[in-house]
Structures are given as C-alpha cells and as structure tokens.
C-alpha cells in the first residue's frame, strides 16, 4: 500500500512511499499527516530528544 507523507508545518509533501517504509521519512521534528491510498489518514508528531525520536 502506498502513502503520502506531508510535513504540515512546512506545507510540503515529503514523500510518496510504500507504507512499510514510513519511518525512514519522519526524521525532522514536526507534525506529519500521512494519507494512505485507501483514504485513511494518520497524524504523527516527531520530536527528537538527543538521538531518540519520541
């Protein structure tokens, strides 16, 4: 299944990827909207604390 990843704060599309590889594209702090090809939407907040993503 494919998914589009949007960085909401920057207003840009980060990637259009296979849903299995989402984590590789969520590397910057920010709020992300993920839209799957079946219409589902998911929101994620990424905050990097040291070398750990929370």
C-alpha positions, 0 to 999 in steps of 0.5 A: 500500500502506498502513502503520502507523507506531508510535513504540515508545518512546512506545507510540503509533501515529503514523500510518496512511499510504500507504507512499510517504509514510513519511518525512514521519512519522519526524521525532522521534528514536526507534525506529519499527516500521512494519507494512505491510498485507501483514504485513511489518514494518520497524524504523527508528531516527531520530536527528537530528544538527543538521538531518540525520536519520541 
